Amino acid sequence: MAFASLTTACASIPSSGPSARQLFKSEKAQADAIGFSILDVSAESLPAPELSELTTTAALEQLASSGRVDLLGPGDILQVNIYEVGVSLFGSGVTLGGGDRGTTNVSVKDQAMEGVTVDDDGYISLPYIGRIRAAGRTTEDVRRAIIAGLRGKSQAPQALVTVKENVTNTVTVGGLVAQPGRQRVSLARERILDAVAAAGGLKEPANQSTAILRFTRAGRTVETYLSELTPGSTADLQLLGGDRVEILQRDRSFTVFGAAGRVSEIKFEKAGLSLSDAVARAGGPDGQQADPAGIFVFRYEKDAGTPNVEKPLVYRLDMTKPSSYFLSQRFMMRDRDVIYVANASSVQTRKLVEIFSLFTSPLIQARAVTR
């Protein structure tokens, strides 16, 4: 009778969760209803790493282009300087040469025109010349067009055209960077990582391991982990005017239950996280009550037959086998995974014995004292 009462009491003792045997003993009906299955992790059943655009740079590399960054466009603001010799159309003169040896003084007229804006149609307008096409041309092309427009109207005209404010050949850097804003692309052809560095680098909560790059060019947007880019690589694209670089942060996490060191939701904190890393971050199996042969990972995976349907799967890992430690390093965690560390079968019995001892110890001590 005493043994029967002890056995019954075991079921009512609190615990962090069921044992590996109890976990699925009464779940057959639910397993059939939900459709989940249990797989023992082995070299043959090891799930493939999560295929995600974030872990590859293939889509980013497809946006590579050899476009130019020295062409003008609408919105650019120019400064035009016109120089004339002798009788001039513009400005005051500057005397060159000397008259002490019988040479003739020559007056050079300089006219500076600031704030010459390329209009929406791609043209600029200058006195005595009229409208000149600027969009799609270099400053050298515009300089030659100005000189050609002054021929026959001015004596030996010369011109200098510089870009005062560039809008066309700029990129926008935003998101989790220290100094977001526009950056001009020079003829040195800066790259993506150059732009991030020029913006002051990453700011919290983004970090080099988890930051996501969102890159937009010509209406196409791709995303990848920033850590996938190496300086000067094919994926570290040379920038073009109009490109947009944005740094994002997406927190990924897994949850731990059962006889682990701590029960909590834990962030990945890096792009790739293995099962061995995840268990270690959770404090590992509790040495007093965990069953190392019962490490379970619960997740939803896409069904190969029906891509739009997710199938619930439970992976079981036996950490009493040496091979499991190698497999756990190749088992990659996914966002929202659940790890359960089963209780050892002897835990409940041990707890009951401890409770029984708690109540009987005073009686035993009292008897010893009376003797």
C-alpha positions in Angstrom: 0.0 0.0 0.0 2.9 2.4 0.9 4.5 1.6 -2.5 1.3 2.3 -4.3 0.8 5.6 -2.6 4.4 6.6 -3.4 3.8 5.8 -7.1 0.6 7.8 -7.2 2.3 10.8 -5.4 5.0 10.9 -8.1 2.5 12.1 -10.6 1.6 15.1 -8.5 5.1 16.4 -7.8 6.0 19.6 -9.6 8.7 19.4 -12.3 10.1 21.4 -15.2 8.5 19.1 -17.7 8.0 15.5 -18.7 10.6 12.9 -19.3 11.6 11.8 -22.8 9.3 8.7 -22.5 6.4 10.7 -21.1 6.7 13.4 -23.7 5.1 11.4 -26.5 3.5 8.5 -24.7 0.0 9.9 -24.8 0.4 12.1 -27.9 -0.3 9.6 -30.6 -3.8 10.9 -31.2 -2.6 14.5 -31.3 0.3 13.5 -33.6 -2.1 12.0 -36.0 -4.3 15.1 -35.8 -1.6 17.7 -36.2 0.6 15.6 -38.4 3.9 16.0 -36.6 6.6 13.4 -36.6 9.7 12.7 -34.6 13.1 12.3 -36.3 16.3 11.1 -34.6 19.1 13.4 -35.7 21.7 11.4 -37.7 24.1 12.1 -40.5 21.3 11.0 -42.9 18.4 12.9 -41.3 20.3 16.1 -40.5 18.2 19.0 -41.8 19.7 21.2 -44.5 20.6 24.7 -43.5 17.8 27.2 -43.9 17.8 28.5 -47.5 17.4 32.2 -47.3 18.3 35.2 -49.4 19.9 36.6 -46.4 22.7 34.0 -46.4 23.7 34.4 -50.1 24.9 37.3 -52.2 23.8 35.9 -55.6 20.8 38.3 -56.0 23.0 41.2 -55.0 25.7 40.3 -57.5 23.1 40.3 -60.3 22.7 44.1 -59.8 26.3 44.8 -60.7 26.6 47.5 -63.4 29.3 49.5 -65.0 27.4 52.8 -65.4 29.0 56.2 -65.3 29.1 58.6 -62.4 30.4 61.8 -64.2 27.2 62.6 -66.1 25.0 65.6 -65.2 21.3 65.3 -64.5 18.2 67.4 -63.5 18.7 69.1 -60.1 22.4 69.4 -60.4 23.7 72.9 -59.6 26.7 74.2 -61.6 29.1 77.1 -61.4 30.0 78.6 -64.8 33.0 80.9 -65.2 33.4 82.7 -68.6 36.7 84.4 -69.6 37.1 86.8 -72.5 39.9 88.9 -74.0 39.5 92.4 -75.3 36.0 93.6 -76.0 33.8 91.4 -73.8 30.2 90.6 -73.2 30.6 90.0 -69.5 32.1 91.5 -66.4 35.1 93.7 -65.4 38.6 93.2 -66.7 41.9 92.0 -65.3 45.0 93.5 -66.9 47.7 91.0 -68.1 51.1 91.9 -69.3 53.1 95.2 -68.9 53.6 98.3 -71.0 57.2 99.2 -69.9 58.8 97.3 -72.9 56.4 98.4 -75.5 54.0 95.5 -75.0 50.2 96.0 -75.1 48.1 95.6 -72.0 45.5 92.9 -72.5 42.3 92.9 -70.4 40.8 89.5 -69.5 37.2 89.7 -68.5 35.9 87.1 -66.0 32.2 86.4 -65.3 31.3 83.9 -62.6 27.7 82.5 -62.8 26.8 80.6 -59.6 23.7 78.5 -59.0 23.1 77.5 -62.6 20.6 74.7 -62.2 19.9 71.8 -64.6 16.1 72.0 -65.1 13.7 69.1 -65.3 14.1 68.9 -69.1 17.9 68.6 -68.6 18.9 72.1 -69.9 20.7 75.1 -68.5 20.2 78.7 -69.7 23.0 81.2 -70.1 23.0 84.9 -71.3 23.9 85.4 -75.0 23.9 81.6 -75.5 20.4 80.4 -74.6 19.5 76.8 -73.6 22.2 74.2 -73.6 21.6 70.5 -73.1 23.3 69.3 -69.8 21.6 66.1 -68.7 23.5 63.0 -69.8 26.6 65.1 -70.6 29.8 65.7 -68.7 31.0 69.1 -67.4 33.6 69.0 -70.2 30.8 68.6 -72.8 29.0 71.6 -71.4 32.1 73.7 -71.3 32.7 73.0 -75.0 29.0 73.8 -75.8 29.4 77.2 -74.0 32.5 78.1 -75.9 30.8 77.2 -79.2 27.8 79.3 -78.3 30.0 82.4 -77.7 31.9 82.2 -80.9 31.2 85.2 -83.1 29.9 87.0 -80.1 33.0 87.3 -78.0 36.7 87.5 -78.6 38.6 84.3 -77.7 36.1 83.1 -75.1 37.0 80.4 -72.6 34.9 78.7 -70.0 35.2 76.6 -66.8 32.3 74.4 -65.6 32.3 72.8 -62.1 29.6 71.0 -60.2 28.6 73.0 -57.1 25.9 70.6 -55.8 25.5 67.1 -57.2 22.2 65.4 -57.0 22.4 62.9 -59.9 25.6 61.1 -58.8 24.7 60.6 -55.1 23.6 57.6 -53.1 21.4 57.5 -50.0 22.6 55.7 -46.9 20.1 55.2 -44.2 18.8 52.9 -41.4 21.0 51.9 -38.5 24.1 54.0 -39.4 25.7 56.7 -37.3 25.3 59.5 -39.9 22.5 58.8 -42.5 22.2 61.0 -45.5 23.3 61.5 -49.1 26.8 60.8 -50.3 28.4 61.8 -53.6 29.9 59.1 -55.7 33.3 60.1 -57.1 35.3 58.9 -60.0 37.1 56.6 -57.6 33.9 54.5 -57.6 33.1 53.9 -54.0 31.6 50.6 -52.9 28.8 49.5 -50.6 31.1 49.0 -47.6 32.8 52.4 -48.3 29.4 54.1 -48.1 28.6 52.4 -44.8 32.0 53.4 -43.4 31.5 57.0 -44.6 28.2 57.1 -42.8 30.0 56.5 -39.5 29.5 52.7 -39.4 26.7 50.8 -37.7 24.9 52.0 -34.6 23.0 49.9 -32.0 21.2 47.6 -32.0 22.8 46.6 -35.3 26.2 44.8 -35.2 28.4 43.2 -37.8 27.0 39.7 -37.3 23.3 40.4 -37.5 23.0 43.6 -39.6 21.0 43.2 -42.8 21.8 45.2 -45.9 18.9 46.3 -48.0 20.2 47.5 -51.4 18.0 49.2 -54.1 19.1 49.9 -57.6 16.9 50.7 -60.6 13.7 49.7 -58.8 15.1 46.3 -57.7 15.7 45.6 -54.0 17.6 42.7 -52.5 18.6 41.9 -48.9 21.5 40.0 -47.4 23.5 39.8 -44.2 26.1 42.6 -44.2 28.6 40.0 -42.9 28.3 38.2 -46.2 30.2 41.1 -47.9 33.9 41.3 -47.9 35.7 44.5 -49.0 36.3 44.7 -52.7 34.5 41.4 -53.4 32.0 40.9 -56.3 29.1 41.4 -53.9 30.6 44.7 -52.6 29.2 46.5 -55.6 30.6 49.7 -57.0 27.9 52.4 -56.4 26.0 54.4 -59.0 23.9 57.5 -58.7 20.5 56.8 -57.3 21.5 53.7 -55.3 20.0 53.3 -51.9 21.8 51.6 -49.0 19.9 50.8 -45.9 21.0 48.9 -42.8 18.3 46.9 -40.9 18.2 44.7 -37.8 15.8 41.8 -37.5 16.0 40.0 -34.2 15.8 36.2 -34.4 15.4 34.1 -31.4 14.7 30.6 -30.0 12.9 29.4 -26.9 14.2 27.0 -24.3 12.0 24.9 -22.0 12.5 21.9 -19.7 15.5 20.9 -17.6 17.9 23.5 -19.1 20.1 25.9 -17.2 17.6 28.6 -17.8 14.1 28.7 -19.4 13.9 31.8 -21.6 13.8 33.3 -25.1 17.3 33.8 -26.4 18.4 36.0 -29.4 20.7 34.6 -32.0 23.1 37.5 -31.9 24.8 36.2 -35.1 23.8 35.1 -38.6 24.4 31.3 -38.1 23.7 29.6 -34.8 24.1 25.8 -34.3 22.2 23.6 -31.9 25.4 23.2 -29.8 25.7 27.0 -29.5 22.0 27.3 -28.6 22.1 24.7 -25.9 25.3 26.3 -24.5 23.6 29.7 -24.4 20.7 28.2 -22.5 23.1 27.0 -19.8 23.2 23.4 -21.0 21.2 20.5 -19.6 20.7 20.7 -15.8 23.1 18.1 -14.2 20.6 17.4 -11.5 17.5 16.6 -13.5 18.1 16.6 -17.2 18.2 13.6 -19.5 21.0 14.2 -22.0 19.5 11.6 -24.2 16.4 13.7 -24.7 17.2 17.0 -26.4 14.3 18.0 -28.7 13.9 20.7 -31.3 10.4 21.7 -32.3 9.9 23.5 -35.6 7.8 24.0 -38.7 9.3 23.1 -42.0 8.0 23.4 -45.6 6.7 20.3 -47.1 8.6 19.3 -50.3 5.4 18.1 -51.9 3.3 21.2 -51.0 5.6 24.2 -50.7 2.9 26.4 -49.3 2.2 24.1 -46.4 4.4 23.9 -43.3 4.8 20.6 -41.5 5.5 20.3 -37.8 8.6 18.3 -37.0 10.4 17.2 -33.8 14.1 16.4 -33.9 15.5 14.3 -31.1 19.2 14.4 -30.3 20.9 11.9 -27.9 23.8 13.8 -26.3 25.1 10.6 -24.7 26.5 9.6 -28.0 29.8 11.2 -29.1 28.6 11.5 -32.7 25.8 13.8 -31.5 28.3 16.5 -30.5 29.5 16.6 -34.1 26.0 16.6 -35.5 24.9 19.4 -33.1 27.5 21.7 -34.7 26.0 21.1 -38.1 22.4 21.4 -37.0 21.5 25.0 -37.7 18.9 26.8 -35.7 16.0 28.7 -37.2 14.0 31.7 -36.0 11.3 30.7 -33.5 12.7 27.2 -32.9 11.8 25.6 -29.5 14.3 23.5 -27.6 13.1 21.2 -24.9 15.4 19.4 -22.6 13.6 16.3 -21.1 13.7 15.4 -17.4 15.4 12.2 -16.4 13.0 9.4 -15.4 14.5 9.2 -11.9 13.9 12.9 -11.1 10.3 12.4 -9.8 11.3 9.5 -7.6 14.2 11.4 -6.2 12.0 14.4 -5.4 9.5 12.2 -3.7 12.2 10.6 -1.6 13.4 14.1 -0.6 9.9 15.1 0.4 9.4 11.9 2.4 12.7 12.5 4.1 11.7 16.1 5.0 8.7 14.8 6.9 10.3 11.8 8.6 13.6 13.4 9.6 12.0 15.2 12.7 10.5 11.9 13.9 13.8 10.0 13.5 15.7 12.8 15.3 13.2 12.8 18.1 13.4 9.1 18.6 17.2 9.3 18.6 17.1 12.0 21.3 14.7 10.0 23.5 16.9 7.0 23.3 
